[in-house]
Amino acid sequence: MSDTKLILVCKDKPILDEVVKILVASGNIAENDIEAWEEKTWDVKRKTGPIHSKVLFVGDIKDTTSLGCFIDIKYERWGICYGVNSRYALITTDTIYIKDNARYKAFLDSYDEAVGPVLGFIPTIDDPNKVAKTLGAVGLAVATGGASLAAQKLYDDNKLLAEKTRQLCLFGAWHFAGNALGEFVGE
């Protein structure tokens, strides 16, 4: 890679660290060639002057939706879409494509096989305590008239959606790293 580093922009620190691991594991870039920024850092630095490095956006990053018009789409599957141009690479996700359980299970099989070994674990959402949690929530709902159950369901749905988005981003980063990163940083 040239004198400039690849700037990696993700929503927050935990996913940023995982994406760096995935990119480095691909063998197409060294860790010292990546400058990792959270979304808030990107928001500040892009306003302070020109950025001469190539930038990889992973996930829903503020003010990047307009880039979709200027990139060459390289991959679309599972609600993951990524593309590149000479300066930017963008990996976006949409959980609507894995909304039903059968598609999500099929995605998880691919995810576990691909991303699990890179990150050193096989992350899944299957929760053995689900029955106990449900019974506890039902008991709480009876005691409080149902309001707490609705709030807990909304919280659980948002937590599941955030986890699905994270998994899609990581799988997208893995696929990008293996199939487009070398060409992108080599340009």
MDAnalysis code that builds the backbone (N, CA, C; Angstrom):
import MDAnalysis as mda
import numpy as np

u = mda.Universe.empty(561, n_residues=187, atom_resindex=np.repeat(np.arange(187), 3), trajectory=True)
u.add_TopologyAttr("name", ["N", "CA", "C"] * 187)
u.add_TopologyAttr("resid", np.arange(1, 188))
u.add_TopologyAttr("resname", ["MET", "SER", "ASP", "THR", "LYS", "LEU", "ILE", "LEU", "VAL", "CYS", "LYS", "ASP", "LYS", "PRO", "ILE", "LEU", "ASP", "GLU", "VAL", "VAL", "LYS", "ILE", "LEU", "VAL", "ALA", "SER", "GLY", "ASN", "ILE", "ALA", "GLU", "ASN", "ASP", "ILE", "GLU", "ALA", "TRP", "GLU", "GLU", "LYS", "THR", "TRP", "ASP", "VAL", "LYS", "ARG", "LYS", "THR", "GLY", "PRO", "ILE", "HIS", "SER", "LYS", "VAL", "LEU", "PHE", "VAL", "GLY", "ASP", "ILE", "LYS", "ASP", "THR", "THR", "SER", "LEU", "GLY", "CYS", "PHE", "ILE", "ASP", "ILE", "LYS", "TYR", "GLU", "ARG", "TRP", "GLY", "ILE", "CYS", "TYR", "GLY", "VAL", "ASN", "SER", "ARG", "TYR", "ALA", "LEU", "ILE", "THR", "THR", "ASP", "THR", "ILE", "TYR", "ILE", "LYS", "ASP", "ASN", "ALA", "ARG", "TYR", "LYS", "ALA", "PHE", "LEU", "ASP", "SER", "TYR", "ASP", "GLU", "ALA", "VAL", "GLY", "PRO", "VAL", "LEU", "GLY", "PHE", "ILE", "PRO", "THR", "ILE", "ASP", "ASP", "PRO", "ASN", "LYS", "VAL", "ALA", "LYS", "THR", "LEU", "GLY", "ALA", "VAL", "GLY", "LEU", "ALA", "VAL", "ALA", "THR", "GLY", "GLY", "ALA", "SER", "LEU", "ALA", "ALA", "GLN", "LYS", "LEU", "TYR", "ASP", "ASP", "ASN", "LYS", "LEU", "LEU", "ALA", "GLU", "LYS", "THR", "ARG", "GLN", "LEU", "CYS", "LEU", "PHE", "GLY", "ALA", "TRP", "HIS", "PHE", "ALA", "GLY", "ASN", "ALA", "LEU", "GLY", "GLU", "PHE", "VAL", "GLY", "GLU"])
u.atoms.positions = np.array([
    [0.838, -1.172, 0.000],
    [0.000, 0.000, 0.000],
    [0.886, 1.239, 0.000],
    [0.365, 2.330, -0.486],
    [1.137, 3.573, -0.563],
    [1.374, 4.168, 0.816],
    [1.888, 5.402, 0.841],
    [2.193, 6.065, 2.103],
    [0.965, 6.354, 2.940],
    [-0.202, 6.447, 2.330],
    [-1.411, 6.742, 3.087],
    [-2.028, 5.461, 3.612],
    [-2.729, 5.586, 4.712],
    [-3.372, 4.438, 5.327],
    [-4.808, 4.325, 4.855],
    [-5.353, 3.133, 4.988],
    [-6.775, 2.928, 4.766],
    [-7.487, 3.428, 6.004],
    [-8.440, 4.317, 5.828],
    [-9.238, 4.784, 6.958],
    [-10.485, 3.917, 7.024],
    [-10.669, 3.251, 8.142],
    [-11.824, 2.403, 8.378],
    [-12.765, 3.152, 9.303],
    [-14.019, 3.317, 8.879],
    [-15.000, 4.040, 9.681],
    [-16.153, 3.103, 10.014],
    [-16.413, 2.920, 11.318],
    [-17.526, 2.104, 11.801],
    [-18.303, 2.894, 12.849],
    [-19.461, 2.391, 13.206],
    [-20.345, 3.076, 14.149],
    [-19.693, 3.260, 15.521],
    [-19.086, 2.193, 16.050],
    [-18.534, 2.275, 17.401],
    [-17.307, 1.372, 17.556],
    [-16.656, 1.465, 18.684],
    [-15.388, 0.788, 18.955],
    [-15.456, -0.746, 18.892],
    [-16.468, -1.392, 19.500],
    [-16.479, -2.858, 19.454],
    [-16.492, -3.425, 18.026],
    [-17.333, -2.900, 17.164],
    [-17.380, -3.419, 15.791],
    [-16.126, -3.007, 15.025],
    [-15.589, -1.855, 15.341],
    [-14.358, -1.377, 14.704],
    [-13.222, -2.365, 14.928],
    [-13.063, -2.813, 16.171],
    [-12.012, -3.772, 16.504],
    [-12.198, -5.098, 15.760],
    [-13.449, -5.559, 15.667],
    [-13.718, -6.821, 14.983],
    [-13.468, -6.708, 13.480],
    [-13.839, -5.588, 12.888],
    [-13.616, -5.402, 11.456],
    [-12.118, -5.321, 11.156],
    [-11.348, -4.654, 12.006],
    [-9.891, -4.602, 11.812],
    [-9.323, -6.021, 11.819],
    [-9.762, -6.858, 12.777],
    [-9.303, -8.250, 12.833],
    [-9.602, -8.985, 11.537],
    [-10.801, -8.779, 11.022],
    [-11.228, -9.458, 9.794],
    [-10.388, -8.995, 8.604],
    [-10.177, -7.689, 8.488],
    [-9.393, -7.165, 7.368],
    [-7.960, -7.675, 7.399],
    [-7.351, -7.683, 8.574],
    [-5.970, -8.146, 8.719],
    [-5.880, -9.648, 8.432],
    [-6.874, -10.416, 8.892],
    [-6.866, -11.866, 8.680],
    [-6.942, -12.234, 7.202],
    [-7.454, -11.332, 6.369],
    [-7.561, -11.615, 4.936],
    [-6.190, -11.696, 4.274],
    [-5.174, -11.070, 4.888],
    [-3.838, -11.058, 4.313],
    [-3.635, -9.990, 3.248],
    [-4.668, -9.185, 2.991],
    [-4.575, -8.142, 1.966],
    [-4.144, -6.792, 2.511],
    [-4.011, -6.687, 3.831],
    [-3.594, -5.430, 4.446],
    [-3.012, -5.731, 5.821],
    [-2.029, -4.945, 6.229],
    [-1.431, -5.099, 7.556],
    [-2.135, -4.171, 8.531],
    [-2.112, -4.539, 9.793],
    [-2.805, -3.732, 10.802],
    [-2.264, -2.302, 10.867],
    [-0.954, -2.128, 10.663],
    [-0.382, -0.773, 10.730],
    [-0.722, 0.067, 9.491],
    [-1.396, -0.526, 8.499],
    [-1.861, 0.221, 7.330],
    [-3.326, 0.655, 7.466],
    [-3.918, 0.393, 8.632],
    [-5.311, 0.749, 8.872],
    [-5.389, 1.809, 9.961],
    [-6.105, 2.863, 9.683],
    [-6.403, 3.875, 10.693],
    [-7.892, 3.746, 11.001],
    [-8.225, 3.318, 12.203],
    [-9.616, 3.025, 12.572],
    [-10.266, 4.216, 13.266],
    [-11.395, 4.646, 12.717],
    [-12.144, 5.771, 13.283],
    [-13.577, 5.361, 13.579],
    [-14.061, 5.833, 14.721],
    [-15.487, 5.710, 15.006],
    [-16.217, 6.781, 14.199],
    [-17.521, 6.628, 14.088],
    [-18.320, 7.570, 13.305],
    [-18.142, 9.009, 13.772],
    [-18.103, 9.220, 15.079],
    [-17.965, 10.598, 15.586],
    [-16.606, 11.200, 15.212],
    [-15.559, 10.393, 15.155],
    [-14.239, 10.870, 14.730],
    [-14.283, 11.257, 13.257],
    [-14.893, 10.413, 12.443],
    [-15.044, 10.705, 11.018],
    [-15.790, 12.027, 10.824],
    [-16.853, 12.208, 11.574],
    [-17.674, 13.412, 11.445],
    [-16.849, 14.675, 11.711],
    [-15.953, 14.622, 12.685],
    [-15.116, 15.776, 13.006],
    [-14.006, 15.959, 11.962],
    [-13.298, 14.883, 11.643],
    [-12.124, 14.993, 10.762],
    [-12.472, 15.332, 9.315],
    [-13.635, 14.899, 8.835],
    [-13.988, 15.203, 7.449],
    [-14.286, 16.687, 7.270],
    [-14.616, 17.371, 8.353],
    [-14.922, 18.799, 8.288],
    [-13.679, 19.673, 8.426],
    [-12.569, 19.078, 8.871],
    [-11.363, 19.868, 9.135],
    [-10.447, 20.021, 7.929],
    [-10.721, 19.322, 6.868],
    [-9.872, 19.465, 5.686],
    [-9.903, 18.231, 4.838],
    [-9.218, 18.257, 3.740],
    [-9.259, 17.110, 2.826],
    [-8.575, 15.876, 3.429],
    [-9.145, 14.741, 3.122],
    [-8.587, 13.462, 3.545],
    [-8.078, 12.782, 2.282],
    [-6.796, 12.486, 2.241],
    [-6.180, 11.953, 1.026],
    [-6.073, 10.435, 1.016],
    [-6.558, 9.796, 2.047],
    [-6.498, 8.341, 2.120],
    [-7.768, 7.728, 1.544],
    [-7.696, 6.437, 1.274],
    [-8.895, 5.703, 0.883],
    [-9.686, 5.420, 2.148],
    [-11.016, 5.425, 2.014],
    [-11.886, 5.285, 3.179],
    [-12.842, 4.123, 2.963],
    [-12.940, 3.248, 3.964],
    [-13.884, 2.138, 3.966],
    [-14.915, 2.405, 5.052],
    [-16.179, 2.540, 4.650],
    [-17.280, 2.738, 5.593],
    [-17.982, 1.404, 5.790],
    [-18.182, 1.022, 7.053],
    [-18.876, -0.225, 7.357],
    [-20.093, 0.106, 8.212],
    [-21.275, -0.176, 7.675],
    [-22.517, 0.055, 8.404],
    [-23.167, 1.367, 8.028],
    [-24.092, 1.770, 8.861],
    [-24.879, 2.978, 8.626],
    [-24.144, 4.181, 9.214],
    [-23.293, 4.791, 8.424],
    [-22.497, 5.936, 8.855],
    [-23.160, 7.211, 8.338],
    [-23.247, 8.191, 9.204],
    [-23.891, 9.464, 8.886],
    [-23.325, 10.076, 7.594],
    [-24.235, 10.566, 6.745],
    [-23.913, 11.272, 5.499],
    [-23.153, 10.431, 4.477],
    [-23.377, 9.120, 4.457],
    [-22.720, 8.290, 3.444],
    [-23.710, 7.696, 2.450],
    [-24.999, 7.871, 2.651],
    [-25.975, 7.271, 1.743],
    [-25.839, 7.809, 0.324],
    [-25.426, 9.056, 0.182],
    [-25.266, 9.623, -1.157],
    [-24.102, 8.990, -1.921],
    [-23.176, 8.357, -1.224],
    [-22.053, 7.687, -1.893],
    [-22.514, 6.503, -2.729],
    [-23.650, 5.941, -2.380],
    [-24.158, 4.782, -3.099],
    [-24.293, 5.010, -4.596],
    [-24.522, 6.243, -4.995],
    [-24.657, 6.582, -6.424],
    [-23.322, 6.547, -7.152],
    [-22.234, 6.675, -6.428],
    [-20.924, 6.838, -7.051],
    [-20.012, 5.626, -6.907],
    [-20.560, 4.518, -6.443],
    [-19.727, 3.335, -6.276],
    [-20.173, 2.225, -7.216],
    [-19.231, 1.370, -7.534],
    [-19.481, 0.209, -8.377],
    [-19.826, -0.957, -7.456],
    [-21.077, -1.412, -7.496],
    [-21.530, -2.485, -6.610],
    [-20.818, -3.789, -6.989],
    [-20.188, -4.406, -6.004],
    [-19.447, -5.648, -6.220],
    [-20.165, -6.867, -5.638],
    [-21.054, -6.649, -4.632],
    [-21.665, -7.779, -3.928],
    [-23.005, -7.366, -3.352],
    [-24.005, -8.252, -3.498],
    [-25.310, -8.064, -2.876],
    [-25.865, -9.419, -2.485],
    [-26.009, -9.643, -1.193],
    [-26.624, -10.870, -0.687],
    [-26.906, -10.712, 0.791],
    [-27.923, -11.358, 1.278],
    [-28.317, -11.363, 2.679],
    [-28.668, -9.969, 3.213],
    [-28.864, -9.003, 2.355],
    [-29.083, -7.636, 2.814],
    [-27.781, -6.866, 2.953],
    [-26.704, -7.491, 2.520],
    [-25.384, -6.847, 2.538],
    [-25.094, -6.364, 1.127],
    [-24.622, -5.159, 1.031],
    [-24.258, -4.604, -0.271],
    [-22.933, -3.864, -0.090],
    [-21.989, -4.129, -0.962],
    [-20.775, -3.329, -0.915],
    [-20.313, -2.985, -2.316],
    [-19.625, -1.872, -2.361],
    [-19.098, -1.409, -3.627],
    [-17.938, -0.462, -3.389],
    [-17.256, -0.117, -4.473],
    [-16.074, 0.737, -4.375],
    [-16.049, 1.744, -5.517],
    [-15.316, 2.803, -5.311],
    [-14.859, 3.662, -6.397],
    [-13.380, 3.899, -6.119],
    [-12.751, 4.804, -6.792],
    [-11.304, 4.963, -6.617],
    [-10.922, 5.470, -5.238],
    [-11.826, 6.042, -4.505],
    [-11.523, 6.675, -3.229],
    [-12.239, 6.077, -2.021],
    [-13.474, 5.589, -2.251],
    [-14.307, 5.111, -1.146],
    [-14.792, 3.693, -1.389],
    [-14.953, 2.967, -0.288],
    [-15.621, 1.670, -0.302],
    [-16.721, 1.750, 0.752],
    [-17.849, 1.166, 0.450],
    [-19.010, 1.283, 1.324],
    [-19.643, -0.087, 1.495],
    [-19.797, -0.515, 2.754],
    [-20.494, -1.758, 3.068],
    [-21.746, -1.371, 3.845],
    [-22.916, -1.656, 3.250],
    [-24.178, -1.328, 3.909],
    [-24.952, -2.603, 4.191],
    [-25.885, -2.511, 5.127],
    [-26.684, -3.680, 5.493],
    [-28.143, -3.289, 5.669],
    [-29.010, -4.276, 5.477],
    [-30.442, -4.107, 5.707],
    [-30.970, -5.434, 6.239],
    [-31.485, -5.429, 7.448],
    [-31.917, -6.664, 8.101],
    [-33.218, -7.230, 7.531],
    [-33.900, -6.521, 6.661],
    [-35.174, -6.990, 6.112],
    [-35.015, -8.318, 5.368],
    [-33.845, -8.550, 4.778],
    [-33.630, -9.762, 3.993],
    [-33.424, -11.013, 4.848],
    [-33.162, -10.847, 6.112],
    [-33.018, -12.006, 7.004],
    [-34.053, -11.942, 8.121],
    [-35.186, -11.343, 7.817],
    [-36.227, -11.149, 8.831],
    [-36.874, -12.466, 9.252],
    [-37.171, -13.346, 8.290],
    [-37.806, -14.605, 8.684],
    [-36.743, -15.582, 9.201],
    [-37.183, -16.490, 10.034],
    [-36.259, -17.398, 10.727],
    [-35.473, -18.309, 9.788],
    [-36.078, -18.771, 8.704],
    [-35.378, -19.682, 7.790],
    [-34.200, -18.977, 7.109],
    [-34.418, -17.762, 6.632],
    [-33.324, -17.018, 5.992],
    [-32.248, -16.659, 7.014],
    [-32.672, -16.272, 8.203],
    [-31.702, -15.905, 9.229],
    [-30.855, -17.111, 9.610],
    [-31.476, -18.279, 9.737],
    [-30.717, -19.490, 10.064],
    [-29.726, -19.814, 8.940],
    [-30.159, -19.674, 7.686],
    [-29.254, -19.915, 6.554],
    [-28.091, -18.926, 6.575],
    [-28.395, -17.664, 6.872],
    [-27.332, -16.660, 6.977],
    [-26.377, -17.014, 8.111],
    [-26.917, -17.396, 9.279],
    [-26.070, -17.729, 10.431],
    [-25.128, -18.885, 10.125],
    [-25.596, -19.853, 9.345],
    [-24.715, -20.964, 8.968],
    [-23.506, -20.437, 8.193],
    [-23.755, -19.555, 7.217],
    [-22.657, -18.958, 6.448],
    [-21.787, -18.076, 7.339],
    [-22.423, -17.299, 8.194],
    [-21.716, -16.383, 9.098],
    [-20.795, -17.145, 10.039],
    [-21.356, -18.178, 10.695],
    [-20.566, -18.962, 11.652],
    [-19.362, -19.619, 10.986],
    [-19.572, -20.131, 9.779],
    [-18.499, -20.797, 9.055],
    [-17.399, -19.826, 8.628],
    [-17.793, -18.608, 8.227],
    [-16.825, -17.639, 7.699],
    [-16.197, -16.768, 8.779],
    [-17.014, -16.120, 9.567],
    [-16.531, -15.114, 10.508],
    [-16.091, -15.718, 11.835],
    [-16.748, -16.782, 12.264],
    [-16.423, -17.404, 13.548],
    [-14.949, -17.744, 13.722],
    [-14.343, -18.460, 12.770],
    [-12.924, -18.798, 12.927],
    [-11.998, -17.575, 12.936],
    [-12.355, -16.531, 12.210],
    [-11.514, -15.326, 12.160],
    [-11.509, -14.613, 13.506],
    [-12.679, -14.540, 14.124],
    [-12.780, -13.840, 15.409],
    [-12.492, -14.756, 16.596],
    [-12.326, -16.046, 16.343],
    [-11.944, -16.964, 17.400],
    [-13.100, -17.512, 18.211],
    [-14.321, -17.340, 17.735],
    [-15.483, -17.907, 18.397],
    [-16.606, -18.012, 17.380],
    [-17.610, -18.772, 17.739],
    [-18.770, -18.924, 16.864],
    [-19.946, -18.211, 17.534],
    [-20.182, -16.947, 17.190],
    [-21.278, -16.220, 17.830],
    [-22.630, -16.541, 17.200],
    [-23.596, -16.908, 18.027],
    [-24.971, -17.096, 17.569],
    [-25.904, -16.483, 18.601],
    [-27.151, -16.342, 18.214],
    [-28.109, -15.705, 19.112],
    [-28.881, -16.729, 19.925],
    [-28.790, -18.013, 19.586],
    [-29.556, -19.017, 20.312],
    [-29.310, -18.883, 21.806],
    [-30.392, -18.748, 22.569],
    [-30.296, -18.496, 24.001],
    [-30.958, -19.638, 24.755],
    [-30.194, -20.448, 25.498],
    [-30.783, -21.574, 26.207],
    [-31.723, -21.137, 27.331],
    [-31.619, -19.917, 27.797],
    [-32.470, -19.440, 28.884],
    [-33.722, -18.733, 28.382],
    [-34.064, -18.894, 27.106],
    [-35.185, -18.180, 26.516],
    [-36.503, -18.532, 27.213],
    [-36.715, -19.811, 27.534],
    [-37.962, -20.231, 28.191],
    [-38.066, -19.593, 29.569],
    [-36.982, -19.601, 30.320],
    [-36.998, -18.994, 31.651],
    [-37.263, -17.486, 31.569],
    [-36.665, -16.836, 30.595],
    [-36.893, -15.399, 30.423],
    [-38.339, -15.121, 30.066],
    [-38.901, -15.956, 29.183],
    [-40.293, -15.765, 28.777],
    [-41.227, -15.951, 29.958],
    [-41.006, -16.998, 30.749],
    [-41.851, -17.224, 31.932],
    [-41.711, -16.085, 32.928],
    [-40.510, -15.580, 33.102],
    [-40.296, -14.441, 33.997],
    [-40.995, -13.200, 33.485],
    [-40.966, -12.987, 32.183],
    [-41.632, -11.826, 31.592],
    [-43.138, -11.940, 31.721],
    [-43.672, -13.158, 31.557],
    [-45.114, -13.360, 31.706],
    [-45.533, -13.080, 33.141],
    [-44.758, -13.564, 34.096],
    [-45.058, -13.293, 35.507],
    [-45.009, -11.807, 35.806],
    [-44.034, -11.100, 35.266],
    [-43.913, -9.665, 35.446],
    [-45.086, -8.932, 34.805],
    [-45.517, -9.419, 33.640],
    [-46.637, -8.785, 32.949],
    [-47.922, -8.917, 33.752],
    [-48.138, -10.101, 34.357],
    [-49.328, -10.306, 35.181],
    [-49.293, -9.364, 36.377],
    [-48.136, -9.201, 36.979],
    [-48.003, -8.341, 38.167],
    [-48.146, -6.860, 37.829],
    [-47.734, -6.450, 36.644],
    [-47.751, -5.018, 36.312],
    [-48.823, -4.629, 35.307],
    [-49.664, -5.568, 34.918],
    [-50.725, -5.237, 33.986],
    [-50.292, -5.228, 32.534],
    [-49.163, -5.773, 32.195],
    [-48.757, -5.914, 30.807],
    [-47.818, -4.845, 30.275],
    [-47.716, -3.705, 30.919],
    [-46.881, -2.615, 30.410],
    [-45.410, -3.016, 30.355],
    [-44.952, -3.700, 31.363],
    [-43.550, -4.094, 31.411],
    [-43.217, -5.111, 30.324],
    [-44.149, -5.991, 30.006],
    [-43.924, -6.992, 28.969],
    [-43.736, -6.327, 27.609],
    [-44.559, -5.336, 27.326],
    [-44.436, -4.625, 26.053],
    [-43.093, -3.904, 25.965],
    [-42.687, -3.276, 27.048],
    [-41.402, -2.571, 27.063],
    [-40.249, -3.553, 26.904],
    [-40.327, -4.692, 27.577],
    [-39.272, -5.698, 27.472],
    [-39.208, -6.276, 26.066],
    [-40.365, -6.533, 25.439],
    [-40.390, -7.060, 24.076],
    [-39.746, -6.071, 23.108],
    [-40.058, -4.800, 23.247],
    [-39.468, -3.775, 22.388],
    [-37.954, -3.724, 22.589],
    [-37.507, -3.801, 23.832],
    [-36.074, -3.807, 24.133],
    [-35.403, -5.025, 23.507],
    [-36.009, -6.204, 23.660],
    [-35.442, -7.431, 23.097],
    [-35.395, -7.373, 21.570],
    [-36.462, -6.846, 20.943],
    [-36.490, -6.723, 19.485],
    [-35.388, -5.793, 18.994],
    [-35.184, -4.665, 19.671],
    [-34.126, -3.725, 19.284],
    [-32.744, -4.340, 19.480],
    [-32.579, -5.094, 20.555],
    [-31.302, -5.756, 20.819],
    [-31.011, -6.808, 19.741],
    [-32.029, -7.567, 19.339],
    [-31.868, -8.576, 18.296],
    [-31.554, -7.905, 16.958],
    [-32.230, -6.816, 16.656],
    [-31.984, -6.080, 15.419],
    [-30.549, -5.538, 15.384],
    [-30.075, -5.003, 16.501],
    [-28.699, -4.495, 16.568],
    [-27.695, -5.633, 16.375],
    [-27.980, -6.798, 16.940],
    [-27.080, -7.943, 16.784],
    [-27.070, -8.438, 15.336],
    [-28.237, -8.479, 14.701],
    [-28.305, -8.885, 13.297],
    [-27.525, -7.905, 12.416],
    [-27.676, -6.613, 12.675],
    [-26.952, -5.594, 11.904],
    [-25.455, -5.776, 12.073],
    [-25.015, -6.026, 13.297],
    [-23.596, -6.258, 13.573],
    [-23.086, -7.472, 12.803],
    [-23.856, -8.560, 12.829],
    [-23.459, -9.774, 12.125],
    [-23.376, -9.537, 10.616],
    [-24.345, -8.816, 10.068],
    [-24.312, -8.506, 8.639],
    [-23.082, -7.674, 8.286],
    [-22.774, -6.677, 9.120],
    [-21.590, -5.839, 8.878],
    [-20.309, -6.668, 8.901],
    [-20.195, -7.554, 9.870],
    [-18.992, -8.381, 9.980],
    [-18.867, -9.347, 8.805],
    [-19.988, -9.940, 8.398],
    [-19.945, -10.840, 7.244],
    [-19.601, -10.059, 5.979],
    [-20.177, -8.870, 5.838],
    [-19.860, -8.020, 4.692],
    [-18.390, -7.636, 4.661],
    [-17.837, -7.313, 5.826],
    [-16.415, -6.964, 5.913],
    [-15.553, -8.173, 5.553],
    [-15.955, -9.361, 6.015],
    [-15.214, -10.574, 5.692],
    [-15.220, -10.821, 4.181],
    [-16.394, -10.709, 3.563],
    [-16.503, -10.949, 2.125],
    [-15.719, -9.891, 1.343],
    [-15.826, -8.631, 1.756],
    [-15.095, -7.536, 1.112],
    [-13.589, -7.762, 1.225],
    [-13.135, -8.152, 2.411],
    [-11.703, -8.355, 2.650],
    [-11.134, -9.431, 1.735],
    [-11.893, -10.480, 1.510],
    [-11.412, -11.576, 0.682],
    [-11.541, -11.345, -0.816],
    [-12.463, -10.467, -1.220],
    [-12.766, -10.352, -2.644],
    [-12.516, -8.987, -3.274],
    [-12.408, -7.922, -2.479],
    [-12.265, -6.604, -3.075],
    [-11.222, -5.717, -2.398],
    [-10.817, -6.045, -1.198],
    [-9.900, -5.180, -0.449],
    [-8.555, -5.023, -1.148],
    [-7.974, -6.114, -1.603],
    [-6.662, -6.049, -2.262],
    [-6.675, -5.133, -3.463],
    [-7.704, -5.233, -4.274],
    [-7.828, -4.366, -5.446],
    [-8.065, -2.912, -5.028],
    [-8.893, -2.726, -3.999],
    [-9.219, -1.364, -3.544],
    [-7.988, -0.641, -3.003],
    [-7.217, -1.277, -2.145],
    [-6.044, -0.605, -1.571],
    [-4.878, -0.558, -2.539],
    [-4.892, -1.417, -3.547],
    [-3.816, -1.435, -4.525],
    [-3.950, -0.398, -5.617],
    [-5.131, 0.200, -5.759],
    [-5.352, 1.188, -6.836],
    [-4.545, 2.430, -6.620],
])
